[in-house]
Amino acid sequence: MQSARNSRAAAGAPGSAASATVPLIALTGKLLPLFALFFALLGIEALTLHAGFEPAYRGNVLMMVVAAMLFIVAYQSLAALLPLLVRDLALSSR
């Protein structure tokens, strides 16, 4: 009896604690590769600008990396929120 209950909770059965985290895990799995791609593109752009045009940069590199990560997360959050807000419109995927 106990093992059947544990297997349902692990599978994300409705009413279990794991079912609340399954959509979050799925969303993270979809957004994380895109985050890595966009972060790599920002890195390539920064390297191209500094190698090709050699502008003077007086700032903290770590602060720029954190700002780039927050920028990407903000846009991905808006993109994930948009289908929830326009569920009944033609713009939504449902």
Secondary structure, 3 states (H helix, E strand, C coil): CHHHHHHHHHCCCCCCCHHHCHHHHHHHHHHHHHHHHHHHHHHHHHHHHHHHCCCCCCCCHHHHHHHHHHHHHHHHHHHHHHHHHCCCCCCCCC
